[in-house]
Amino acid sequence: MRLLLLFGILFPSALLLEGGMMLIYRIPLKGRNVLLLLCATLLTQTVLTLTAGRALISSGPMGAFFILFLAGFVLMVAKGLVYEQFLTAPHSKRALSYGIFAGLASWAAFAATLVPLNGFLQRFG
């Protein structure tokens, strides 16, 4: 139940954050790009919830931060490479840059909220 609650908080937040960044990078937010954004965000947030979220519930914020650091780095690089290959953008380097910075922004947002999320899950989860 706690993992589902955590995913319900993280997925929409990451989707809004990364969608907003897509607009900042002047990457069209339509068609294939939206589908790719949804799929990539769903996959990365599922992985982060199952790894760092599980560590947050069992070990607390410090254990989760360690797992989040490792998983976030791998996912950030992978997301950048996938976006470079498949995102419809004016330039492939812009898509790569967007993928890396969107992954970094999601990671930073999750890392910054680990302690409040832990308190929330302890109280309501």
SVG drawing of the C-alpha trace seen along z (x, -y; Angstrom):
<svg xmlns="http://www.w3.org/2000/svg" viewBox="-3 -27 28 30">
<polyline fill="none" stroke="black" stroke-width="0.4" points="0.0,0.0 2.8,-2.4 4.6,-1.8 1.4,-2.5 0.8,-5.7 4.4,-6.8 4.0,-6.0 0.8,-8.0 2.7,-11.0 5.9,-10.7 4.5,-9.8 2.3,-12.8 4.9,-15.1 7.6,-13.8 5.3,-14.0 4.5,-17.6 8.1,-18.5 9.5,-16.7 6.6,-17.9 7.4,-21.5 11.0,-21.0 10.1,-19.7 8.4,-23.0 11.4,-24.9 13.6,-23.0 11.2,-23.9 10.5,-20.2 7.0,-19.8 4.7,-18.3 2.5,-16.3 2.1,-12.9 5.1,-10.6 6.8,-12.9 3.9,-12.7 3.8,-8.9 7.5,-8.7 7.3,-11.0 4.5,-9.0 6.3,-5.6 9.7,-6.8 8.3,-8.5 6.2,-5.5 9.1,-3.2 11.6,-5.4 9.2,-6.2 8.2,-2.5 11.9,-1.5 12.6,-4.4 9.5,-3.5 10.4,0.2 14.1,-0.5 14.4,-3.8 10.8,-3.7 11.2,-0.2 14.4,-1.3 12.6,-4.4 10.0,-2.3 12.3,0.3 15.5,-1.7 14.4,-5.3 15.7,-8.3 19.4,-7.5 19.1,-4.1 16.7,-5.4 19.1,-8.2 22.0,-5.7 19.8,-3.6 18.3,-6.7 21.8,-8.0 22.8,-4.8 19.5,-4.1 19.0,-7.7 22.3,-8.0 21.7,-4.9 18.2,-6.0 19.3,-9.5 21.9,-8.3 19.5,-5.7 16.7,-8.3 19.1,-10.7 20.1,-8.1 16.6,-6.9 15.4,-10.5 18.3,-11.2 17.3,-8.2 13.5,-8.5 12.4,-12.1 11.2,-14.3 13.3,-17.5 14.9,-20.1 18.4,-18.6 19.3,-15.2 21.8,-16.9 18.9,-19.0 16.9,-15.7 20.0,-14.2 20.4,-17.3 16.7,-17.3 16.8,-13.6 19.7,-14.0 18.5,-17.2 14.9,-15.9 16.2,-12.8 18.4,-14.9 15.5,-17.2 13.3,-14.3 16.1,-12.7 16.7,-16.0 13.0,-16.4 12.7,-12.9 15.9,-13.3 14.8,-16.7 11.5,-15.2 12.8,-11.9 12.4,-13.1 8.9,-14.7 7.8,-11.6 9.0,-9.3 7.1,-11.3 4.0,-11.3 4.2,-7.5 4.7,-6.9 1.6,-8.9 -0.8,-8.0 0.7,-4.9"/>
</svg>
